[in-house]
Amino acid sequence: MLSARNIAALGFMTFAMYLGAGNLIFPPFLAIKPVSISLRA
């Protein structure tokens, strides 16, 4: 049985995994996409 501390740690780890990875991956992708569109014009 998981204790309240383990549940809180697992919740924080999944929260950090999804938002942390998204913050590293998506901003450079969003910065590159408008540049490639403007170069085609």
Buried (B, 14 or more C-beta within 10 A) or exposed (E): EEEEEEEEEEEEEEEEEEEEEEEEEEEEEEEEEEEEEEEEE
